[in-house]
Amino acid sequence: MLRRPPRSATALDQTKQELARQESELRNQMQKLERMIADAPRLAEEIGKRQREELLLRASEGGSRLDVSLALQDERYGAASSKPRGSLRKQRREGRIVFLVLVIALLIAAIWLLNHLHF
């Protein structure tokens, strides 16, 4: 019996090999994703536990939120201020003026952008 000499790979054989390779890659990727799905609840629990521990550590770490040493010193309430306190009405008026100036600046910037960017 004579055997045929091995022939070179045909297009069909190459396609089969490529499909087999893609199939093995997809199986590997699917196994990886299945492991990830199986590990997800455990990882979520670990992350939640770590966050709870950090929160408890921060809560038990320092003093209360009303601790004055941690807060910024406000000039209005400090005893170190030697100048007399101005009227509250004056502060409100100044605040309104600053607010209006900022709103006008925002409007000018928006108009400039609309004119130059051509929406």
SULGI-V587594 format. One record per pair of residues at least 6 apart in sequence whose ideal C-beta (glycine too) atoms are under 8 Angstrom apart, sorted by sequence separation. I is the first residue (numbers start at 0). J is the second residue. D is the distance in whole Angstrom. If there is no record, write none. Layout:
I_J_D + I_J_D
This chain:
74_80_5 + 62_69_7 + 72_79_8 + 8_16_8 + 61_69_7 + 75_84_7
